Amino acid sequence: MQDLLTDDERMLQESVRRFMLQEVEPLVPQMEADGYPPRALIKKLGDQGFLGAGFEEEYGGSGGSLAMRAIVSEETARVDGGLDLTLFADIMLFARAISRHGTTEQKEKYLRSTLAGDTIGGMGITEPSGGSNALNPATKAWRDGDDWILNGAKTYVTNAPWGDFLVIIARTSEEPSRIDGGTWFIVERGMEGFATGPAFEKMGMRSSPTGDVFLDHVRVPQRNVLGEVGRGFHYLVDSLDTERVLVGASTVGLIQGCLDEAAAYANERQVFGSPIRNFQLIQEKIAKMAVGIELSRTMLYRLLRAVDRGEKVTREAAILKLYSSEMVSQAASDASQIWGGAGQLETNRVARLFRNSKHHEVGGGTTEIMKVLIARETFKELGYVR
Ligand SMILES: Cc1cc2nc3c(=O)[nH]c(=O)nc-3n(C[C@H](O)[C@H](O)[C@H](O)COP(=O)(O)OP(=O)(O)OC[C@H]3O[C@@H](n4cnc5c(N)ncnc54)[C@H](O)[C@@H]3O)c2cc1C
C-alpha cells in the first residue's frame, strides 16, 4: 500500500490525518447542526497549506501533485464527508477552474484568496430542469456593451448559500453542436440581480451548505468571463474526468471511515460471550469494505498519475466513480448493521456515515450516467462506434 505514495505525499497524509482527528472531528456535530463549517476552520485549512495542495505556488498554492489534493480529500472525507464536499466545490471545482482557465488578474483576485481560505467558491452547472443533461442549460448570457447580461437559475449548488464567488455556465450562442456555445462567468456575491436561497435541509452531507442560485439579469463585466467565450462546455467535459477521479478520493475516505467504525465496534462488542468480530457473517462485511478500499485506492492513485501525465481517462474515471460510490453505500449500510441498535443513534458516528453515504451515487454524475458512459467508451474502445 505504501508504494502508492511518495515520501512527501506520505508526510502530507500523516499531517492531514492528525489535523482532521484533532481539529475537525470534535467540531462535526456542531457543523452539522449549523449546516456550515466555521469560516475560521476554512482559514486554518488554508494556513496549513491543505487547500493549496497540488496548486501553483505563484498564487499561494503548496505545489506538488494532484495526488496531494486527493490525500487531503481522502483524509477529510474519512472524518466528515460534508466538509470534504464543501472543499471539493471550493477547491476542485472553483479554484481549479480559475487555475486552468483564469487570467493573471483573475488568479490574483480569486485563486489566491480561495487557496488562503479567505474566501469560498463553488460551481453552478445543475439547473431546476435537471443536472444529468449538463450541456443543455436554460441559463443564458448575452453581450450588452462592454458587459454581459446573465439570466437564469442554478440549483443544488454546493456553497451557494455562503460562498463569495461562483463560476456559472451559461449558453451564450446557439450552435449546431451541443458542445459549442457555452461560456463560464465568475459571479460575486453583491452583484445586482445575483441572489442565493437558504441552505437545503438534506439527509446527508449536512455540514456542507447546498442551495439555489438566482440570476436575474446580472450584469457581469467582460473581465469576469472565464476562459474563451463559446468554449465553456469543452472545458466542462475536459474537467469532468479529473473531477470524477478526485471523487474517488472522497469515496475511499468514506469507505475507510466506515471500516474504522465497523472494525472498532466488532472488536469491542461482546455477544454470546464473544467479540462479534469472531462471527463469519460480521467478517464478511469487514472483508467487503477492505476489498472496496484496496481496489478503489489502487485505481485512484493509478488514475491520478495518469491525469498528471496528461492521459485521457474518461472510461476509467467513470469506472472508479461507479464502483467506489456504490461501495460507500454498501459499506455504510454494513457498518451500521454491525453496530446493531446503536447504529441508529445520531450520537454515533456510524449514523452520520450512513446518512452521508448516498451522495456520491448522485453528485458529480449519477450511477446511471456513469454506466451509460462506461458502455459508450467501451464500445468505442472495441471499435464498434466512433
Ligand atoms: C449535496 C449535493 C451537492 C451538489 N453540488 C452541486 C454543485 O456544486 N454544482 C452543481 O452544478 N450541481 C451540484 N449537485 C447536483 C448534482 O450534480 C445533480 O443532482 C446530479 O447531476 C443529478 O442531476 P438531477 O438531480 O437533476 O437528476 P436528473 O438529471 O433529473 O436525473 C434523475 C434520474 O434520472 C436518471 N437519468 C438521467 N438521465 C439518464 C439516462 N440517460 N439514462 C438513465 N438514467 C438517467 C439519473 O441517473 C437520476 O437517477 C449537487 C447535488 C447534491 C445532492
The ligand as an SDF file (V2000), in Angstrom:
LIG
                    3D

 53 58  0  0  0  0  0  0  0  0999 V2000
  -25.4910   17.5390   -1.9360 C   0  0  0  0  0  0  0  0  0  0  0  0
  -25.4140   17.8930   -3.3900 C   0  0  0  0  0  0  0  0  0  0  0  0
  -24.4450   18.7710   -3.8330 C   0  0  0  0  0  0  0  0  0  0  0  0
  -24.3920   19.1310   -5.1900 C   0  0  0  0  0  0  0  0  0  0  0  0
  -23.4800   20.0750   -5.5850 N   0  0  0  0  0  0  0  0  0  0  0  0
  -23.5310   20.5570   -6.8570 C   0  0  0  0  0  0  0  0  0  0  0  0
  -22.7020   21.6520   -7.2750 C   0  0  0  0  0  0  0  0  0  0  0  0
  -21.8590   22.1380   -6.5050 O   0  0  0  0  0  0  0  0  0  0  0  0
  -22.8530   22.1520   -8.5180 N   0  0  0  0  0  0  0  0  0  0  0  0
  -23.7660   21.6330   -9.3980 C   0  0  0  0  0  0  0  0  0  0  0  0
  -23.8580   22.1340  -10.5180 O   0  0  0  0  0  0  0  0  0  0  0  0
  -24.5540   20.5660   -9.0480 N   0  0  0  0  0  0  0  0  0  0  0  0
  -24.4590   20.0340   -7.8040 C   0  0  0  0  0  0  0  0  0  0  0  0
  -25.2790   18.9880   -7.4250 N   0  0  0  0  0  0  0  0  0  0  0  0
  -26.2280   18.4550   -8.3880 C   0  0  0  0  0  0  0  0  0  0  0  0
  -25.8600   17.0770   -8.9090 C   0  0  0  0  0  0  0  0  0  0  0  0
  -24.7230   17.1320   -9.7380 O   0  0  0  0  0  0  0  0  0  0  0  0
  -27.1190   16.5690   -9.6380 C   0  0  0  0  0  0  0  0  0  0  0  0
  -28.0920   16.2900   -8.6310 O   0  0  0  0  0  0  0  0  0  0  0  0
  -26.8470   15.3400  -10.4640 C   0  0  0  0  0  0  0  0  0  0  0  0
  -26.0400   15.6460  -11.5680 O   0  0  0  0  0  0  0  0  0  0  0  0
  -28.1620   14.7310  -10.9870 C   0  0  0  0  0  0  0  0  0  0  0  0
  -28.9720   15.6950  -11.5560 O   0  0  0  0  0  0  0  0  0  0  0  0
  -30.5140   15.7860  -11.1420 P   0  0  0  0  0  0  0  0  0  0  0  0
  -30.5850   15.7570   -9.6600 O   0  0  0  0  0  0  0  0  0  0  0  0
  -31.1220   16.9300  -11.8360 O   0  0  0  0  0  0  0  0  0  0  0  0
  -31.1290   14.4360  -11.6710 O   0  0  0  0  0  0  0  0  0  0  0  0
  -31.7500   14.1790  -13.1690 P   0  0  0  0  0  0  0  0  0  0  0  0
  -30.7670   14.5850  -14.2020 O   0  0  0  0  0  0  0  0  0  0  0  0
  -33.0960   14.8190  -13.1680 O   0  0  0  0  0  0  0  0  0  0  0  0
  -31.8860   12.6240  -13.1250 O   0  0  0  0  0  0  0  0  0  0  0  0
  -32.9220   11.9450  -12.3960 C   0  0  0  0  0  0  0  0  0  0  0  0
  -32.6860   10.4370  -12.5040 C   0  0  0  0  0  0  0  0  0  0  0  0
  -32.7180   10.0380  -13.8850 O   0  0  0  0  0  0  0  0  0  0  0  0
  -31.5400    9.3280  -14.1900 C   0  0  0  0  0  0  0  0  0  0  0  0
  -31.1300    9.5830  -15.5820 N   0  0  0  0  0  0  0  0  0  0  0  0
  -30.9470   10.7740  -16.2030 C   0  0  0  0  0  0  0  0  0  0  0  0
  -30.5510   10.5910  -17.4680 N   0  0  0  0  0  0  0  0  0  0  0  0
  -30.4860    9.2460  -17.6600 C   0  0  0  0  0  0  0  0  0  0  0  0
  -30.1330    8.4050  -18.7620 C   0  0  0  0  0  0  0  0  0  0  0  0
  -29.7260    8.9280  -19.9430 N   0  0  0  0  0  0  0  0  0  0  0  0
  -30.1880    7.0620  -18.6020 N   0  0  0  0  0  0  0  0  0  0  0  0
  -30.5780    6.5310  -17.4070 C   0  0  0  0  0  0  0  0  0  0  0  0
  -30.9110    7.2630  -16.3230 N   0  0  0  0  0  0  0  0  0  0  0  0
  -30.8720    8.5960  -16.4520 C   0  0  0  0  0  0  0  0  0  0  0  0
  -30.4830    9.8680  -13.2360 C   0  0  0  0  0  0  0  0  0  0  0  0
  -29.4150    8.9560  -13.0940 O   0  0  0  0  0  0  0  0  0  0  0  0
  -31.3140   10.0030  -11.9650 C   0  0  0  0  0  0  0  0  0  0  0  0
  -31.4090    8.7470  -11.3300 O   0  0  0  0  0  0  0  0  0  0  0  0
  -25.3020   18.5700   -6.0970 C   0  0  0  0  0  0  0  0  0  0  0  0
  -26.2520   17.6380   -5.6600 C   0  0  0  0  0  0  0  0  0  0  0  0
  -26.3160   17.3000   -4.3290 C   0  0  0  0  0  0  0  0  0  0  0  0
  -27.3600   16.3110   -3.8830 C   0  0  0  0  0  0  0  0  0  0  0  0
  1  2  1  0
  2  3  1  0
  2 52  2  0
  3  4  2  0
  4  5  1  0
  4 50  1  0
  5  6  2  0
  6  7  1  0
  6 13  1  0
  7  8  2  0
  7  9  1  0
  9 10  1  0
 10 11  2  0
 10 12  1  0
 12 13  2  0
 13 14  1  0
 14 15  1  0
 14 50  1  0
 15 16  1  0
 16 17  1  0
 16 18  1  0
 18 19  1  0
 18 20  1  0
 20 21  1  0
 20 22  1  0
 22 23  1  0
 23 24  1  0
 24 25  2  0
 24 26  1  0
 24 27  1  0
 27 28  1  0
 28 29  2  0
 28 30  1  0
 28 31  1  0
 31 32  1  0
 32 33  1  0
 33 34  1  0
 33 48  1  0
 34 35  1  0
 35 36  1  0
 35 46  1  0
 36 37  1  0
 36 45  1  0
 37 38  2  0
 38 39  1  0
 39 40  1  0
 39 45  2  0
 40 41  1  0
 40 42  2  0
 42 43  1  0
 43 44  2  0
 44 45  1  0
 46 47  1  0
 46 48  1  0
 48 49  1  0
 50 51  2  0
 51 52  1  0
 52 53  1  0
M  END
$$$$
